[in-house]
């Protein structure tokens, strides 16, 4: 008898299958927990904000919320996570990456060396009573670069690819959407080390291929978007997204060609003068001006854009700027702009600035022609602000010297595609589940990760990349993509079990176990729990979302089973001898 | 070609074996790291305090120290840890325990409910900028009890056994001995839940059997000691120890019977009056008095013991009390004694005490006969202390009312065994690597983990147990038990690989891979790295400590290999066709 058997509390035996490559078995005890998923009833009250798929994860006994943004994984959830980890291991191994396990504890000192300490408000700090300077790592560029710097000294030691799958920590101010935005979460992070820029680019391409292979195995549609690498420091970067209404990212894609980009990088047809198309009633509308501040609080940055024709408000609060201005485009011109500041704080700080910069969006009518209009608007905005005492800019030339030009208008659905003639851009909400970054020497420079190179006496900084996959987030987003009114649905690659054999109480134990054993090699589980009827067990199996269900019910008297697959809409009665073949046929499609 | 192949940087192919139940492969990149173990040379300088086995773990590329008491696991170390985790999974599964993964983040609030918050100075607290009340869990009784309380409501849901293998955190003031005493470390923690005291005791026995089976698989001698359960709250408890000079625990065992106990619980033959046996020159020696203080700083506690005959000092500093007094025995009489206080602090606090308690050890000559001597000593100690102003105890009766009696003498090697007639006790330094606790309702009471029980309308608290295994500590202690001058040595069950095939550069690749493939089913690795001679590879294999080494060297021309096992002292030349059999024969003994 070789089986995972789910039994009632009165049948304590548990038989496991040796040589099964899944190490974590749902056991007898897990079974007992499962009996309380539905009956307890109080689960949906635990977190009112969550949507259906997160509730199904709670009801199905995959996880429980411990504290806000902090989760416990129960046996089924841990199985899904381990399946994902195995899938990741397989594809990381395909590019020769070695698995390590870095400490979750890092130090302020190390983060100060790379300049990411003060700017990072998402760090969780650790206090023993001596103010140790320890923190919980939200990512491991600093630690792994320091580690490699201590061990690798020659180009001959490269390339090197190290990865881990472990917990990360982030001081998430507003944890939400279950596993999608948590304080503690699982990530796969791969770091690559090459001796030249070209080698690093080749590595980057290999990693992208491994990511494609990995995401393809999930058999779920995903988008790969050109991406801004934000404060990671590099320039080449791609994001892997699932399209989902739960997403918090905007991904733009062309209706005609293959262009896909995220909000930060979406390109605009240059100098498109939208105002020309607007039917201006009477005199032209005055431009809209937002005044922000630099990180060092020294400089006021005025952003001048064309006023949307239907907007009559004379000013718009800074807090609403992202509805009118593509801040990523502004950041490319003025990287030191503090985009995260709140309007109230900003108003307090602006009077103390002592420099001014001006950014005019080309979607605003041609600068030359409207200079006076622009300047009037800026001056007006400037005068409204409370730092008049420093106003020493009297002539038009003084102002114009400070003006830069860039298209900072926000992309809208229906805008023309920047890559093809005919396509229109459309935006979709998406969940980012993976990311590849070319880092260059952003970390190896400050942390002195240097190697000897051929034909030079000088050591050179290692060329790095970092490549993440959000493991917790994948679990939450896959659940959200495939659930229906009956319950969850898992792709074969990450299902807690690939198939379940569900038996009516009338079926003899040797028959149940016999059919289970027939599925050897498939990661299956047997539910012959006592005291539960077939309907209850089937509802339970639907809730959990096993890819394939084998039902030993009424037809079993004639030696027939029903093989079900909700995702493919299959319910098929098959002869005893054909069960395995049918299960395999279905699994291949999932 | 199905092989883990270690290659030089110029041969990038990596071939892995599918269906191998070890998920984590040492890869090409791992190999490159390995080349720098010895050459870097700076490793032993990293931590001057460490002993040889810890240095070998560093040199061998198993781990690196990230910060004081905080380690990164490199690929080989991670493999050892994963092997241990698999071994644990196997034995936890044998008692029907289900694997979960609890958050590392817990809350002060929960710990306050069980009364473990204020007393626990080893908690690491987490600060986002809002003083969140989060902490890093050093253990999970609180979290798991709260979790089970929310899900389990009837005795029918029990027994329940949940475990995890994960990181724990401790504000270790003085991290030392590498993995043996770290701030961040891996633990297996199992929690058991039963509906009655009797059922909990049966569970306890099952867990102990699983522990025995698990430790037996390591094929290393270990001791199981009766243990005090300290602040865990229960009464039935056992510790699993490796005897080692690196140990910080004292384990007492009888030379004759099977009695084994730890320092806290070692029993003493009652009222043995050691002083009678002492040849007292002239008048009896005055007793030795230590004065301590209660946790609430209200009470001075005077501990009176017989003066060792060779001791002439009139007073001994409080800091040295544990050399003279069994503090665990004192704590049983006065649980509120602060044993951790330093002498300097104590001297400042004693003058403010307003009560006195006195404990006389029966190993001191009979109390009745020597009352006046005892009292003189106490009074003298008391007068010397700086709180004379509160001395209102004038009559002998006043003093005697405050006297309790208990044997608080420390056990010494050669003391009689408390269990048998003839045995003598001997003490050994030991490393605690496992622990079983019967908790009773210590946590279920304060956290209201209650279940409906038969024949009662009142719900009752769940009877719990908690059972730990120190995974990081096992790695460190196994390394320390088996290393020799050539390197480490791993038991088969936890070795990073069970065997390695090491080849001379003259051996053809198809031969190397052929022999490797012959070992299919054994977790083996192949070292045919280019640019390294056979001697270098063999020294490397010895350093890492693979249980069995298969050498394809000079004799390979005649189709013969040498099979080596340093631990068993075997070096045997075998025919090509017999290699597998010989490797298996050796592995069975390791």
Interface residues (C-beta under 8 A of the other chain):
Chain A: X9 X12 X14 X16 X19 X21 X23 X24 X25 X26 X27 X28 X29 X30 X32 X33 X35 X36 X40 X42 X64 X66 X67 X70 X71 X72 X73 X74 X75 X77 X78 X81 X85 X86 X89 X93 X96 X97 X98 X99 X100 X101 X102 X103 X104 X105 X106 X107 X121 X124 X125 X126 X127 X128 X129 X134 X136 X143 X147 X150 X151 X152 X153 X156 X157 X158 X159 X160 X161 X162 X167 X169 X171 X183 X184
Chain B: X9 X12 X14 X16 X19 X21 X23 X24 X25 X26 X27 X28 X29 X30 X32 X33 X35 X36 X40 X42 X64 X66 X67 X70 X71 X72 X73 X74 X75 X77 X78 X81 X85 X86 X89 X93 X96 X97 X98 X99 X100 X101 X102 X103 X104 X105 X106 X107 X121 X124 X125 X126 X127 X128 X129 X134 X136 X143 X147 X150 X151 X152 X153 X156 X157 X158 X159 X160 X161 X162 X167 X169 X171 X183 X184
